[in-house]
């Protein structure tokens, strides 16, 4: 699925490998493309890969075998598998809402969707038009986890590369879409409060407020950034640091954010 990319694509190579290539008319963000792919899929299983993901040889069949070892596996809409940049404690776990909020899943993971079950519950990747191009994938998994445990394996399906020309997690993308990333944090907080999950994860909520404050600051909305800072009740050095940055030139905030991304994004 090509999300309206600007680069030229050699579709002959896809045809030779019996790969169906579909291009969206315009760039609409990862969730629109993923939902379209799920609608078009005809197989029993759907695996979601981004352009910086590389499926490791001989792992997919083993993954399906592992899934089918689970009792009543047909009742689960999605399964998680580790990537080279993520893991769970132990070899296997049933992930619940509290595990997602407490970040039991470390780093990246690969969702393997059981198509018919996923569709039977009318699940879709949650999409918010106001943050077009950014999305809120975390809320998709939280939504599902409220009704279903998510079986998760430490088996690695995917190698995550660093050579994608355009990355959703790149510094430039965060700066360019900082207002949308700020709203993404707000939407997450709203989602949790509407479902009365905020008491389950006070530290998680505080981090979301901190994230919102950071991105509002990067988008130049200093007053809103300070409002989000004041909503954080616990003491964090980062809270004080961002509050101080909100009174300094914007270039200073971008400088520190860039160095933070360079240090912790790999």
C-alpha positions in Angstrom: 0.0 0.0 0.0 1.5 3.3 -1.2 0.3 6.2 0.9 0.5 8.7 -1.9 4.3 8.9 -1.8 6.2 11.4 -4.0 8.8 8.9 -5.1 8.7 6.8 -8.3 7.9 3.1 -7.8 8.9 0.3 -10.2 5.7 -1.8 -10.2 7.2 -4.4 -12.6 9.3 -5.8 -9.7 6.1 -6.2 -7.6 4.3 -8.0 -10.4 7.2 -10.4 -10.9 7.0 -11.3 -7.2 3.1 -11.6 -7.2 2.8 -8.6 -5.0 -0.3 -6.4 -5.3 0.6 -2.7 -5.4 -2.0 -0.1 -4.6 -1.4 3.6 -4.5 -3.7 6.1 -2.6 -4.5 9.3 -4.4 -3.0 11.4 -1.7 -0.9 11.0 1.4 -3.4 10.5 4.2 -1.4 9.0 7.0 -0.6 5.5 8.2 -4.0 4.6 9.6 -5.9 5.3 6.4 -3.5 3.2 4.4 -3.6 0.3 6.9 -7.4 0.3 7.0 -7.5 0.3 3.2 -5.0 -2.6 3.2 -7.2 -4.6 5.7 -10.3 -4.0 3.5 -8.5 -5.3 0.4 -6.8 -8.3 2.1 -8.1 -11.7 1.1 -5.9 -14.0 3.2 -6.5 -15.4 6.7 -3.6 -13.4 8.2 -2.5 -9.8 7.8 0.9 -8.6 8.9 1.6 -4.8 9.1 5.0 -3.7 7.9 6.2 -0.1 7.5 8.8 0.9 4.8 11.6 0.6 7.3 10.6 -3.0 8.3 12.2 -6.1 6.8 10.5 -9.4 7.3 13.1 -11.9 8.5 13.3 -15.1 6.3 11.5 -18.2 7.5 9.8 -16.4 10.5 6.2 -15.9 9.3 5.3 -19.6 9.0 6.8 -20.3 12.4 4.7 -17.4 13.8 1.5 -18.8 12.5 2.4 -22.2 14.0 3.0 -20.5 17.3 -0.3 -18.7 17.2 -2.2 -21.9 16.4 -0.7 -23.5 19.5 -2.9 -21.2 21.6 -6.2 -22.6 22.8 -9.1 -21.0 21.0 -6.7 -18.9 18.9 -9.5 -18.1 16.5 -11.1 -15.8 19.1 -8.2 -13.3 19.2 -8.3 -10.5 16.6 -4.6 -9.6 16.8 -1.3 -11.0 18.0 2.0 -9.1 18.8 5.5 -10.3 17.8 8.8 -8.7 18.8 11.0 -6.8 16.4 14.7 -6.3 16.5 13.9 -3.1 18.5 11.4 -4.4 20.9 10.6 -7.2 23.4 8.3 -8.4 26.2 9.3 -9.9 29.5 9.5 -13.7 29.0 8.8 -15.8 25.9 5.0 -15.2 25.9 2.4 -13.1 27.6 -1.3 -12.1 27.3 -1.2 -8.4 27.1 -4.0 -6.4 28.8 -4.8 -2.7 29.0 -2.8 -2.2 32.1 0.3 -3.8 30.4 0.1 -1.4 27.5 -0.3 1.6 29.9 2.6 0.4 32.1 4.7 -0.2 28.9 5.3 -3.9 29.5 5.9 -3.9 25.7 9.3 -2.4 25.2 10.0 -0.7 21.9 8.5 -1.8 18.6 6.4 -4.8 17.9 4.7 -6.3 14.9 0.9 -6.8 14.8 -0.4 -9.9 13.1 -4.1 -9.6 12.5 -6.5 -12.5 12.2 -8.5 -11.0 9.4 -12.0 -12.6 9.9 -11.9 -12.2 13.7 -10.7 -8.6 13.4 -13.4 -7.7 10.9 -16.1 -9.6 12.9 -15.7 -7.1 15.7 -15.6 -4.2 13.3 -12.1 -3.2 14.4 -10.2 -0.6 12.5 -7.1 1.4 13.1 -8.4 4.5 14.9 -8.2 7.5 12.8 -8.5 11.2 13.7 -8.9 13.7 10.8 -7.5 16.5 12.9 -4.1 14.8 13.1 -4.1 13.5 9.5 -0.7 12.0 8.7 0.2 11.2 12.4 -2.4 8.8 13.7 -2.9 7.2 17.1 -2.0 3.5 16.8 -1.6 3.1 20.5 -5.3 3.9 20.9 -6.2 1.1 18.5 -4.5 -1.5 20.7 -5.9 0.0 23.9 -9.4 -0.1 22.4 -9.0 -3.8 21.5 -7.4 -4.7 24.9 -10.5 -3.4 26.7 -12.4 -6.4 25.3 -9.7 -8.9 24.4 -6.3 -10.0 25.7 -3.6 -9.7 23.1 -1.3 -12.7 22.9 2.3 -11.5 22.6 5.4 -13.4 21.6 9.1 -12.6 22.0 9.8 -14.3 18.7 11.2 -11.7 16.3 9.5 -11.4 12.9 10.8 -8.1 11.7 14.1 -6.2 11.5 13.7 -2.5 11.9 16.0 -0.6 9.6 17.2 3.0 9.8 17.5 3.8 6.1 13.9 4.8 5.2 14.1 8.2 3.5 11.0 9.5 5.3 10.4 8.3 8.9 7.4 9.1 11.1 9.8 9.2 14.0 12.4 11.5 12.4 13.3 14.9 14.0 12.1 16.8 10.9 8.7 15.1 11.0 8.2 15.8 14.7 9.1 19.5 14.1 7.0 19.8 11.0 4.0 18.2 12.6 4.6 19.3 16.2 1.0 20.7 16.5 -0.4 17.4 15.4 1.8 15.4 17.8 0.7 17.7 20.6 -3.0 17.0 19.8 -2.1 13.3 19.6 -1.1 13.5 23.3 -4.3 15.4 24.2 -6.5 12.8 22.3 -4.8 10.0 24.3 -5.5 11.7 27.6 -9.1 12.3 26.5 -9.5 8.6 25.4 -8.2 7.4 28.8 -10.4 9.7 30.8 -13.6 8.9 28.8 -13.0 5.2 29.6 -12.0 5.9 33.3 -8.6 4.5 32.8 -6.7 7.5 34.1 -6.6 6.2 37.6 -5.0 3.0 36.4 -2.1 4.8 34.9 -1.3 8.1 36.6 2.4 8.1 35.5 1.3 7.4 31.9 -1.1 10.4 32.0 1.6 12.6 33.4 4.0 11.6 30.5 1.3 12.4 28.0 0.9 15.9 29.5 4.6 16.3 29.3 4.6 15.2 25.7 1.8 17.6 24.9 3.7 20.5 26.6 6.8 19.7 24.6 5.1 19.6 21.2 3.0 22.6 21.9 6.2 24.4 22.8 7.9 23.3 19.5 4.9 24.5 17.6 5.3 27.9 19.2 2.2 27.7 21.4 3.8 28.7 24.6 0.7 29.4 26.7 -0.9 26.1 25.9 2.4 24.4 26.6 2.5 26.0 30.1 -1.2 24.9 30.7 -0.1 21.3 30.0 2.9 21.7 32.3 0.7 22.9 35.2 -1.6 19.9 34.8 1.4 17.7 35.8 1.1 17.2 39.6 4.2 15.1 40.2 7.7 16.6 40.2 9.8 15.9 37.1 13.0 17.6 36.2 11.7 17.6 32.6 8.6 19.5 33.7 10.8 22.3 35.1 13.1 22.2 32.1 10.3 22.6 29.6 8.7 25.4 31.7 12.0 27.3 31.6 12.3 26.6 27.8 8.9 28.1 27.3 10.4 31.5 28.2 13.4 31.2 25.9 13.7 31.6 22.1 12.1 28.8 20.2 15.4 27.8 18.6 16.7 26.8 22.0 13.8 24.3 22.5 14.4 22.9 19.0 18.1 22.5 19.7 17.6 20.5 22.9 14.8 18.4 21.3 17.1 17.5 18.3 19.8 16.3 20.7 17.3 14.3 22.6 16.0 12.6 19.5 19.6 11.9 18.3 20.4 10.3 21.6 17.3 8.2 22.3 15.7 7.5 18.9 18.0 4.6 17.9 
